[in-house]
Amino acid sequence: MGKATGFLEVTRETPKKRPVSERVLDFKEIEIDFSGEKVAQQASRCMDCGIPFCHNGCPLGNIIPEFNDAVYDQNWSYAYEILSSTNNFPEFTGRICPAPCEASCVLGINKPPVTIEYIEKSIIEHAFANGLVKPHIPEKRTGKTVAIVGSGPAGMAAAAQLNKAGHTVTVFERADKIGGLLRYGIPDFKLEKAIVQRRVEVMEAEGIVFKTNTNIGVDIKTHDLLENFDTIILAGGSTVPRTLPIPGAELKGVYPAMEFLSQQNKRVSNIIPEVDHRGLQYQNGQILATDKNVIVIGGGDTGSDCVGTSNRQKAKTITQVEVMPMPPTERAAQTPWPNWPMMLRTSTSHEEGTDRQWSIAVQEFVGENGNLSGIKIADIALEVVDGKAKQIHKNERIVPAELALIAAGFLHPQREGLLAQLEDFGMEFDERGNVKANDYQTSIDKVFAAGDMRRGQSLVVWAISEGREAARAADIYLMGESLLEAKSVSSLAIMA
């Protein structure tokens, strides 16, 4: 490494955040970026660890020690070359990835790990600012045509890779803008939409065709898609939300979290929210947290995003409840290094204000005149009965709530339309309702699947990895071989 003693001399430091009192007044990103010199200092902490476990920790297989070394040397163009060889969209992962690579950092065994995620973001932002990110138009086309259904991170990654291979790629998106949940799910204070649009424009310049407001299975019949393209990649995501089948679920004021979030993303983009992130008509009108007691049901990232958005909409109170027990504040013994640690995580949205409660059972939505007025909850406890642990509910109570946001995740992709029509052609599904695929190829030879539609709800970084791998599988199907990078590419191959 460039500085063998860096990890001994430099402590971990992450960018400062804009003050809470300032940032809750807008939806702009909250980090105050470091200078290049400061980023280089952080990169110097990367050890000559022998076996870089961060490679396996990253779903994309990013070649982390090498790009850290390049940043330390202030060789930003080389750092970008290394990073972009494995990651099509570092500007996304550098902002919203939970950084499993950092959880696997060897330095993290007994010291704070290297700030890999922020270094990644710094590399790509330097590359955009200095003209290093340029459209790469294939020198020749193969004559093969590819249709990609869905423009989220999996679909975008597959499109970028297959276009690079020389195929003619068309991406179909039923919403009015490209990006999937990057566009209409993740709040702007985590990922400003100009960042998404910037990448879309690069991809358009490379020759990729994006068609929005196009619902395959409705606007274009699936049969026509199969007839007109040499191969198809399904990347429509997991879009059926998990609900709570309890009394009062039909009350006005009880909504899926994503409907709430996608509406606000549209407002920030000066779009009147009439259709949701799936391109479907909103059924519940305008959803706002302003002056309401808000209960967010679910303790994950989506729930956290609801908290941050509710704070910016000036909710009266915000409570986030989670059915699981409160995690430990330090890495749990059952998830030792280099595994992803089970531990308490506090997001920037939590820092802005919310009451977090764990081991909570949501029993009933209570209403008046068809409107939500409160939620009946109880504490979950374990009681030993006849030598066996039994879960009991105690301390039942009704808490005031005019808005309940269910952030309990997604079940599987929507079956109606596209997938129902593909089922007539022999499409198979797994036991969870996801598209069944063997090495990304479905039971229909020319149709491949990637991302949440194939593996179930997961991380953006996994969606990008899935899109890349599905693209390679589709390229082999079309051409008999592929020169696209495989996930197992080694640092030696990059250095050669």
C-alpha positions in Angstrom: 0.0 0.0 0.0 1.0 3.6 -0.5 1.4 4.2 3.2 1.9 1.1 5.2 1.5 2.8 8.6 -1.6 4.9 7.6 -4.0 2.8 9.7 -1.8 3.5 12.8 -1.6 7.2 12.2 -5.0 8.2 10.9 -8.3 7.7 12.7 -11.6 7.0 10.9 -13.4 10.2 10.0 -16.7 10.6 8.1 -18.1 13.8 6.6 -19.9 16.2 8.8 -23.7 16.6 8.3 -25.6 19.7 7.9 -27.2 20.8 11.2 -30.5 19.1 11.9 -32.2 22.5 12.3 -31.2 23.4 8.8 -31.6 20.1 6.9 -35.1 19.3 8.0 -36.2 22.5 6.1 -35.4 20.9 2.7 -34.9 17.7 0.9 -31.3 18.2 -0.2 -28.5 15.8 0.6 -27.1 16.3 4.1 -23.3 15.5 3.9 -20.7 18.2 3.7 -18.0 16.6 1.5 -14.3 16.4 2.4 -11.5 17.8 0.3 -9.5 15.5 -1.9 -6.6 15.6 0.6 -8.8 14.5 3.5 -10.2 11.6 1.4 -6.6 10.6 0.6 -5.9 10.5 4.3 -8.8 8.2 4.9 -7.7 6.0 2.0 -4.3 5.7 3.6 -5.9 3.7 6.4 -6.3 0.7 4.1 -3.9 -2.0 5.3 -1.7 -4.4 3.3 -3.9 -7.1 4.9 -2.9 -10.0 2.7 -6.4 -11.3 2.2 -8.9 -8.4 1.5 -12.1 -9.7 3.0 -13.8 -6.5 1.7 -13.8 -8.1 -1.8 -16.2 -10.8 -0.6 -18.1 -8.4 1.6 -19.1 -6.4 -1.4 -21.8 -8.0 -3.6 -20.1 -6.4 -6.6 -16.7 -7.7 -5.8 -15.2 -4.1 -5.9 -11.5 -4.1 -5.9 -11.2 -1.9 -2.8 -7.5 -1.9 -1.7 -6.4 -1.0 -5.2 -8.7 2.0 -5.6 -7.9 3.1 -2.0 -4.2 3.0 -3.0 -4.9 5.1 -6.1 -6.8 7.7 -4.1 -3.9 7.9 -1.6 -1.6 8.6 -4.5 -4.1 11.2 -5.7 -4.3 9.2 -9.0 -8.1 9.8 -9.3 -8.3 8.7 -12.9 -6.8 5.3 -12.1 -9.1 5.0 -9.0 -12.1 5.6 -11.3 -10.9 3.1 -13.8 -10.6 0.4 -11.1 -13.9 1.3 -9.5 -15.9 1.5 -12.7 -14.6 -1.9 -13.8 -16.9 -3.6 -11.2 -19.5 -1.0 -10.4 -21.6 0.8 -13.0 -23.1 3.3 -10.5 -20.8 4.2 -7.7 -22.7 7.4 -7.3 -25.6 5.4 -6.0 -23.8 2.8 -3.8 -21.5 5.6 -2.5 -24.6 7.2 -1.0 -27.2 4.5 -0.1 -25.3 1.3 0.4 -25.1 -0.1 4.0 -21.5 -0.9 3.2 -21.2 -4.6 3.9 -17.6 -4.2 2.7 -16.8 -2.1 5.7 -18.2 -4.8 8.0 -15.7 -7.2 6.4 -12.7 -4.8 6.6 -9.7 -6.5 8.3 -8.9 -3.2 10.1 -12.4 -3.5 11.6 -11.5 -6.5 13.7 -10.1 -4.2 16.4 -10.3 -0.6 15.0 -12.9 1.4 13.1 -13.0 0.2 9.5 -11.8 2.1 6.4 -14.5 4.6 5.1 -14.8 2.6 1.9 -18.3 3.9 1.0 -17.3 7.5 1.2 -14.1 7.0 -0.7 -16.2 5.3 -3.4 -18.5 8.3 -3.6 -15.5 10.7 -3.7 -14.0 8.8 -6.6 -17.1 9.0 -8.8 -17.9 12.6 -7.9 -14.3 13.6 -8.8 -14.7 11.7 -12.0 -17.9 13.5 -13.0 -16.5 16.9 -12.0 -13.3 16.4 -14.0 -14.8 15.0 -17.2 -13.6 11.4 -16.6 -17.1 10.0 -17.0 -17.7 9.9 -20.7 -20.2 8.0 -22.9 -18.5 4.8 -24.2 -20.2 4.0 -27.5 -19.5 0.5 -28.8 -17.3 0.5 -31.9 -19.6 -2.0 -33.6 -23.1 -3.4 -33.0 -23.8 -7.1 -32.9 -27.2 -6.8 -34.6 -28.9 -8.4 -31.5 -31.7 -6.6 -29.8 -32.4 -6.7 -26.0 -35.5 -5.5 -24.1 -35.2 -4.7 -20.5 -38.3 -4.4 -18.4 -37.8 -2.1 -15.4 -35.3 0.7 -15.0 -34.3 0.3 -11.4 -30.7 -0.4 -10.5 -30.8 -4.0 -11.8 -32.3 -2.9 -15.2 -30.0 0.0 -15.6 -26.9 -2.2 -14.8 -28.0 -4.8 -17.3 -28.6 -2.2 -19.9 -25.2 -0.6 -19.4 -23.4 -4.0 -19.7 -25.3 -5.3 -22.7 -24.9 -2.0 -24.5 -21.2 -2.2 -23.8 -21.2 -5.7 -25.4 -22.6 -4.1 -28.6 -26.2 -5.1 -28.4 -29.0 -2.7 -29.1 -30.8 -2.1 -25.8 -34.3 -0.7 -25.1 -35.4 -0.2 -21.5 -39.1 -0.1 -20.8 -40.4 1.7 -17.7 -44.0 2.1 -16.7 -43.4 5.2 -14.6 -42.8 8.6 -16.1 -39.1 8.8 -15.2 -36.2 6.4 -15.3 -34.7 5.0 -12.1 -37.3 2.8 -10.3 -37.0 3.1 -6.6 -33.8 5.2 -7.0 -36.1 7.8 -8.5 -39.4 7.4 -6.6 -38.5 5.4 -3.5 -35.3 6.8 -1.9 -35.8 10.3 -0.5 -33.8 13.1 -2.1 -32.0 13.9 1.2 -30.2 10.5 0.7 -30.0 10.6 -3.2 -30.9 13.8 -5.1 -32.6 12.9 -8.3 -30.2 15.1 -10.4 -27.6 12.3 -9.6 -29.9 9.7 -11.2 -30.7 11.9 -14.2 -27.0 12.6 -14.7 -26.3 8.9 -15.2 -29.4 8.4 -17.4 -28.1 11.0 -19.8 -24.7 9.3 -20.0 -26.5 6.0 -20.8 -28.6 7.7 -23.5 -25.5 9.2 -25.1 -24.1 5.6 -25.2 -27.0 4.5 -27.3 -29.4 3.0 -24.8 -33.1 3.8 -25.6 -35.4 4.5 -22.6 -39.1 4.3 -23.1 -41.2 5.6 -20.1 -44.9 5.5 -19.5 -44.8 2.0 -21.1 -46.4 -0.8 -19.1 -45.4 -4.1 -20.7 -48.4 -6.4 -20.6 -50.7 -3.5 -21.0 -49.3 -0.9 -23.4 -47.3 -3.5 -25.2 -48.4 -7.1 -25.1 -45.9 -9.6 -23.9 -46.2 -11.7 -27.1 -45.1 -8.7 -29.2 -42.1 -8.2 -26.9 -41.1 -11.9 -27.4 -41.5 -11.6 -31.1 -39.6 -8.3 -31.6 -36.5 -8.8 -29.4 -33.8 -11.4 -29.4 -33.7 -11.6 -25.6 -35.6 -10.0 -22.6 -34.4 -9.2 -19.1 -37.0 -8.9 -16.4 -36.0 -6.3 -13.8 -39.3 -5.0 -12.6 -38.5 -5.3 -8.9 -40.6 -6.7 -5.9 -43.6 -4.4 -5.8 -46.4 -6.0 -3.8 -46.1 -4.5 -0.3 -46.5 -6.6 2.8 -49.6 -5.6 4.7 -50.9 -6.0 8.2 -54.1 -8.1 8.1 -55.5 -6.8 11.4 -58.8 -5.0 12.3 -59.0 -1.5 10.9 -56.5 -1.9 8.1 -59.0 -0.4 5.7 -59.2 2.9 7.6 -58.2 6.1 5.8 -54.8 7.0 7.2 -53.2 3.5 6.9 -51.0 3.3 3.9 -48.0 1.5 2.5 -44.7 3.4 3.1 -43.7 3.4 -0.5 -46.8 5.3 -1.6 -46.0 8.0 1.0 -42.3 8.2 -0.1 -43.0 8.2 -3.8 -45.5 11.0 -3.5 -42.9 13.2 -1.8 -40.2 12.4 -4.3 -42.6 13.6 -7.0 -43.3 16.8 -5.1 -39.6 17.5 -4.8 -39.3 17.1 -8.5 -42.2 19.5 -9.1 -44.4 16.7 -10.3 -48.0 16.5 -9.1 -48.3 13.0 -7.5 -51.0 11.3 -9.5 -49.4 7.9 -10.1 -47.1 5.9 -7.9 -43.6 4.4 -8.4 -45.3 1.5 -10.3 -47.0 3.9 -12.7 -50.4 3.0 -11.1 -53.0 5.5 -10.0 -52.8 6.6 -6.4 -55.9 5.2 -4.6 -55.6 7.3 -1.4 -55.1 10.9 -2.6 -52.4 13.1 -1.2 -50.6 11.5 1.8 -49.0 14.1 4.1 -47.6 13.8 7.7 -48.1 17.5 8.4 -49.5 18.2 11.9 -50.3 14.5 12.4 -49.3 11.9 14.9 -47.3 9.5 12.7 -46.6 5.8 13.5 -44.1 4.1 11.2 -44.4 0.3 11.4 -41.1 -1.3 10.5 -37.6 -0.7 11.7 -35.6 -0.9 8.4 -34.3 1.6 6.0 -37.7 2.3 4.5 -39.1 3.0 7.9 -36.2 5.3 8.5 -36.9 7.1 5.3 -40.5 7.6 6.4 -39.2 9.2 9.6 -37.0 11.7 7.8 -39.7 12.6 5.3 -42.3 13.0 8.2 -39.9 15.3 10.0 -39.6 17.5 6.9 -43.3 17.5 6.4 -43.6 18.9 10.0 -45.4 15.9 11.7 -46.7 16.6 15.2 -45.1 13.4 16.6 -43.3 10.4 15.0 -43.0 7.0 16.5 -41.3 4.1 14.8 -42.2 0.6 16.1 -40.5 -2.7 15.4 -41.6 -6.2 16.2 -38.1 -7.5 16.8 -36.2 -6.8 20.1 -33.8 -3.9 20.2 -30.4 -5.0 18.8 -27.2 -4.7 20.8 -25.2 -1.5 20.5 -22.1 -3.4 19.6 -21.5 -6.3 17.2 -23.4 -9.4 18.4 -21.5 -12.5 19.2 -23.5 -14.5 16.8 -22.4 -12.3 13.9 -18.6 -12.2 14.3 -16.3 -10.5 11.8 -16.3 -10.7 8.8 -20.1 -11.3 8.8 -22.6 -8.5 8.5 -23.1 -7.5 12.2 -26.3 -7.7 14.1 -26.3 -4.4 16.0 -28.3 -1.2 16.5 -28.1 1.3 13.7 -29.1 4.9 14.0 -29.7 6.7 10.7 -29.5 10.5 10.1 -33.3 10.5 10.0 -33.4 9.0 13.6 -31.0 11.8 14.7 -33.6 14.3 13.5 -36.2 13.1 16.0 -38.4 10.1 16.5 -39.5 7.8 19.3 -38.1 4.3 18.5 -39.8 1.3 20.2 -38.9 -2.4 19.9 -40.7 -5.7 20.7 -44.0 -4.1 19.7 -47.0 -6.0 18.5 -49.4 -3.9 16.4 -52.8 -5.4 17.1 -55.5 -3.1 15.7 -56.0 0.2 13.8 -58.6 2.3 15.6 -60.7 4.8 13.8 -63.5 7.3 13.9 -65.9 7.9 11.0 -63.6 5.8 8.7 -60.5 7.8 9.6 -57.5 6.5 11.6 -57.4 7.9 15.1 -55.1 5.5 17.0 -53.3 2.2 17.0 -53.6 -0.5 19.6 -50.2 -1.9 20.4 -48.7 -4.2 23.1 -45.2 -5.1 24.3 -43.9 -8.5 23.3 -42.4 -10.5 26.1 -41.3 -14.1 26.7 -42.8 -16.1 29.5 -41.8 -19.6 30.6 -44.8 -21.9 30.8 -44.3 -25.6 31.7 -40.6 -25.2 30.9 -41.3 -23.7 27.4 -40.8 -20.2 26.3 -44.0 -18.6 25.2 -44.5 -15.2 23.5 -47.1 -13.0 25.3 -48.5 -9.6 24.8 -48.7 -7.2 27.7 -49.3 -3.6 28.5 -51.9 -3.1 25.8 -52.5 0.5 25.0 -53.9 2.8 22.3 -51.5 5.4 21.0 -52.8 8.4 19.0 -52.2 8.3 15.2 -53.7 10.0 12.2 -51.2 8.4 9.8 -49.8 4.9 9.9 -47.1 4.0 7.4 -46.5 0.3 6.9 -42.8 -0.2 6.1 -42.7 -4.0 6.4 -41.1 -4.7 3.1 -42.4 -6.4 -0.1 -43.7 -9.9 -0.8 -42.9 -10.5 -4.5 -43.3 -8.9 -8.0 -46.7 -8.0 -9.3 -48.3 -11.0 -11.1 -50.9 -9.1 -13.1 -50.1 -8.1 -16.6 -46.5 -9.0 -17.8 -45.9 -12.0 -15.6 -49.4 -13.4 -16.0 -48.9 -13.3 -19.7 -45.5 -14.8 -19.5 -47.0 -17.6 -17.4 -49.0 -18.6 -20.4 -45.7 -19.1 -22.2 -44.3 -21.3 -19.5 -42.9 -18.9 -17.0 -42.3 -20.5 -13.6 -42.2 -18.9 -10.1 -40.5 -20.0 -6.9 -42.3 -20.7 -3.6 -42.1 -17.0 -2.6 -43.7 -15.8 -5.8 -40.5 -14.5 -7.4 -39.5 -15.3 -11.0 -37.7 -18.7 -11.0 -34.4 -18.5 -12.8 -31.4 -20.8 -13.1 -28.2 -18.7 -13.6 -30.5 -15.8 -14.4 -32.2 -17.7 -17.2 -35.9 -18.3 -16.7 -38.0 -21.3 -17.9 -38.5 -19.4 -21.2 -35.1 -19.6 -23.0 -34.8 -16.1 -24.2 -36.1 -14.5 -21.0 -33.7 -13.7 -18.1 -34.5 -12.2 -14.7 -32.5 -10.0 -12.3 -32.8 -8.0 -9.1 -35.6 -8.1 -6.6 -37.9 -9.8 -9.2 -35.6 -12.8 -9.1 -34.0 -12.9 -5.6 -36.7 -11.0 -3.6 -36.4 -7.7 -1.9 -32.8 -6.8 -1.3 -30.2 -4.0 -1.5 -29.4 -1.6 -4.4 -25.9 -3.0 -4.5 -27.3 -6.5 -4.9 -29.6 -5.3 -7.7 -26.6 -3.8 -9.6 -24.7 -7.1 -9.1 -27.7 -9.0 -10.4 -28.1 -6.8 -13.4 -24.5 -7.3 -14.3 -24.6 -11.0 -13.9 -27.8 -11.4 -15.8 -26.4 -9.3 -18.6 -23.4 -11.6 -18.9 -25.7 -14.7 -19.0 -27.8 -13.0 -21.7 -24.7 -12.1 -23.7 -23.5 -15.7 -23.6 -27.0 -16.8 -24.7 -26.9 -14.4 -27.7 -23.3 -14.8 -28.7 -22.1 -18.2 -27.3 -19.5 -16.4 -25.2 -19.0 -13.1 -23.3 -16.2 -10.6 -22.8 -18.2 -8.8 -20.1 -16.6 -8.8 -16.6 -17.5 -11.6 -14.3 -18.0 -11.0 -10.6 -15.0 -13.3 -9.9 -12.6 -11.0 -11.8 -9.4 -10.6 -9.8 -7.3 -7.6 -9.0 -4.5 -9.2 -11.1 -6.8 -9.1 -14.1 -7.4 -5.4 -13.6 -3.8 -4.6 -13.0 -2.7 -6.5 -16.1 
